[in-house]
Amino acid sequence: MPDQMSFAKDILPLFTAVDIEHMAGQEIPLDDYSYMSNPDNATAVLDSVANGSMPPTWGGGGGAWPEEKVQLFAKWIEDGYQP
């Protein structure tokens, strides 16, 4: 059985330090599990990374996240926001 996805292991590393710092200035703490595990917040972040409006870099490239990263984030949400 594969390891269960977690925020710390699988989701937080998707965001760069620049992403986290930039979005914290907009009161969106990408590195805060309590914030990110709220369904409304998680869905808003997922929508934003999928359409490219956030975060600014995803590793330097900007724009929408690659589909595999979007799907990873979506699966974490679907699986119940594990810490």
C-alpha positions as CSV (number, residue, x, y, z in Angstrom):
1,M,0.0,0.0,0.0
2,P,1.5,3.4,-1.0
3,D,2.2,6.0,1.7
4,Q,-0.7,8.3,2.4
5,M,-0.1,11.8,1.1
6,S,0.6,14.5,3.6
7,F,0.8,18.3,3.6
8,A,4.4,18.3,5.0
9,K,5.8,15.7,2.7
10,D,3.9,16.3,-0.6
11,I,2.1,19.7,-0.7
12,L,4.4,22.2,1.1
13,P,7.4,21.3,-1.2
14,L,5.3,22.3,-4.2
15,F,5.7,26.0,-3.1
16,T,9.0,27.8,-3.2
17,A,10.2,30.1,-0.4
18,V,9.4,33.0,-2.8
19,D,5.8,31.7,-3.3
20,I,5.3,31.4,0.4
21,E,6.7,34.9,1.2
22,H,4.8,36.6,-1.6
23,M,1.4,35.0,-0.7
24,A,1.9,35.6,3.0
25,G,1.9,39.3,2.1
26,Q,-1.6,38.8,0.7
27,E,-2.7,36.9,3.9
28,I,-2.5,33.5,2.2
29,P,-0.1,31.4,4.4
30,L,0.8,28.6,2.0
31,D,3.0,27.0,4.6
32,D,0.3,26.9,7.4
33,Y,-1.4,23.5,7.6
34,S,-4.3,25.0,9.6
35,Y,-5.0,27.5,6.8
36,M,-4.4,25.1,3.9
37,S,-6.5,22.3,5.4
38,N,-9.6,24.5,5.5
39,P,-11.7,23.3,2.5
40,D,-12.5,26.8,1.3
41,N,-8.9,27.9,1.4
42,A,-7.5,24.8,-0.1
43,T,-10.0,24.9,-3.0
44,A,-9.2,28.6,-3.6
45,V,-5.5,27.9,-3.7
46,L,-6.0,24.9,-6.0
47,D,-8.1,26.9,-8.4
48,S,-5.5,29.7,-8.4
49,V,-2.5,27.4,-9.1
50,A,-4.4,25.6,-11.8
51,N,-5.3,28.8,-13.6
52,G,-1.9,30.4,-13.1
53,S,-3.0,33.4,-11.0
54,M,-1.0,32.1,-8.0
55,P,1.8,31.6,-6.9
56,P,4.2,33.8,-8.9
57,T,6.9,31.2,-9.5
58,W,6.3,27.5,-9.0
59,G,10.0,27.0,-9.1
60,G,10.8,30.0,-11.3
61,G,8.6,29.5,-14.3
62,G,5.5,31.4,-13.4
63,G,2.1,30.6,-14.9
64,A,-0.2,27.7,-14.2
65,W,1.2,24.7,-12.4
66,P,2.0,21.6,-14.5
67,E,-1.0,19.2,-14.5
68,E,0.8,16.6,-12.4
69,K,1.3,19.2,-9.6
70,V,-2.4,20.3,-9.8
71,Q,-3.5,16.6,-9.6
72,L,-1.2,16.0,-6.6
73,F,-2.7,18.9,-4.8
74,A,-6.3,17.9,-5.8
75,K,-5.6,14.3,-4.6
76,W,-4.4,15.6,-1.2
77,I,-7.7,17.5,-0.9
78,E,-9.7,14.5,-2.0
79,D,-7.9,12.2,0.5
80,G,-8.9,14.5,3.4
81,Y,-6.2,17.1,4.0
82,Q,-3.6,14.9,5.8
83,P,-1.0,16.9,7.9
